[in-house]
Amino acid sequence: MFKKITAATLAAALVAPGFAMAETMDANDDGLVSMSEFQTMYPDLGADIFSIIDTNADGALSEDEIEAARATGTLPEAPTDD
């Protein structure tokens, strides 16, 4: 039982940071990040970067696309208001 709980906790910890990022970017809470939502979070990144990240070319970024872009360095960490 302990191993199952530990594995589930570890899996949640690994997924949570990316999920929080997409959730923060997803202002209308539809599960996808539109170009306008993307530009609100990343005003210095243009449509060209959005298009690179949008690998299925549906005009919105999914959690998987955001995570893949972060993993490859195409999308930096979210800017902070420090």
C-alpha positions as a Python dict, from the first residue, in 0.01 Angstrom:
ca = {
    (1, 'M'): (0, 0, 0),
    (2, 'F'): (280, 241, 88),
    (3, 'K'): (446, 188, -251),
    (4, 'K'): (122, 270, -432),
    (5, 'I'): (74, 591, -234),
    (6, 'T'): (436, 693, -284),
    (7, 'A'): (421, 628, -658),
    (8, 'A'): (99, 825, -691),
    (9, 'T'): (242, 1114, -490),
    (10, 'L'): (559, 1120, -700),
    (11, 'A'): (362, 1112, -1025),
    (12, 'A'): (143, 1400, -908),
    (13, 'A'): (449, 1603, -807),
    (14, 'L'): (608, 1555, -1149),
    (15, 'V'): (294, 1658, -1337),
    (16, 'A'): (180, 1942, -1110),
    (17, 'P'): (431, 2214, -1213),
    (18, 'G'): (342, 2191, -1582),
    (19, 'F'): (-27, 2165, -1509),
    (20, 'A'): (-14, 2478, -1297),
    (21, 'M'): (161, 2661, -1580),
    (22, 'A'): (-100, 2577, -1841),
    (23, 'E'): (-377, 2643, -1593),
    (24, 'T'): (-231, 2991, -1527),
    (25, 'M'): (-210, 3065, -1899),
    (26, 'D'): (-562, 2931, -1968),
    (27, 'A'): (-761, 3240, -1868),
    (28, 'N'): (-1099, 3113, -1994),
    (29, 'D'): (-1045, 2769, -1838),
    (30, 'D'): (-1125, 2573, -2155),
    (31, 'G'): (-825, 2343, -2125),
    (32, 'L'): (-636, 2509, -2412),
    (33, 'V'): (-418, 2817, -2444),
    (34, 'S'): (-513, 3054, -2726),
    (35, 'M'): (-278, 3297, -2898),
    (36, 'S'): (-416, 3588, -2694),
    (37, 'E'): (-374, 3395, -2367),
    (38, 'F'): (-21, 3301, -2474),
    (39, 'Q'): (70, 3662, -2552),
    (40, 'T'): (-66, 3776, -2216),
    (41, 'M'): (183, 3547, -2044),
    (42, 'Y'): (465, 3593, -2299),
    (43, 'P'): (426, 3938, -2460),
    (44, 'D'): (777, 3919, -2611),
    (45, 'L'): (711, 3592, -2796),
    (46, 'G'): (533, 3618, -3127),
    (47, 'A'): (308, 3415, -3349),
    (48, 'D'): (608, 3234, -3496),
    (49, 'I'): (692, 3075, -3159),
    (50, 'F'): (325, 3000, -3094),
    (51, 'S'): (309, 2820, -3431),
    (52, 'I'): (618, 2615, -3351),
    (53, 'I'): (469, 2507, -3018),
    (54, 'D'): (127, 2435, -3175),
    (55, 'T'): (245, 2109, -3333),
    (56, 'N'): (-102, 1993, -3440),
    (57, 'A'): (-178, 2337, -3593),
    (58, 'D'): (-521, 2365, -3432),
    (59, 'G'): (-468, 2724, -3320),
    (60, 'A'): (-446, 2641, -2950),
    (61, 'L'): (-184, 2497, -2719),
    (62, 'S'): (-257, 2183, -2523),
    (63, 'E'): (-86, 2083, -2199),
    (64, 'D'): (123, 1830, -2395),
    (65, 'E'): (237, 2091, -2647),
    (66, 'I'): (332, 2334, -2369),
    (67, 'E'): (527, 2067, -2181),
    (68, 'A'): (707, 1952, -2497),
    (69, 'A'): (803, 2311, -2579),
    (70, 'R'): (935, 2365, -2228),
    (71, 'A'): (1131, 2039, -2243),
    (72, 'T'): (1302, 2141, -2568),
    (73, 'G'): (1367, 2497, -2450),
    (74, 'T'): (1136, 2652, -2710),
    (75, 'L'): (918, 2794, -2432),
    (76, 'P'): (1092, 2946, -2129),
    (77, 'E'): (966, 2927, -1775),
    (78, 'A'): (681, 3163, -1698),
    (79, 'P'): (794, 3517, -1635),
    (80, 'T'): (767, 3629, -1275),
    (81, 'D'): (668, 3965, -1132),
    (82, 'D'): (975, 3999, -908),
}
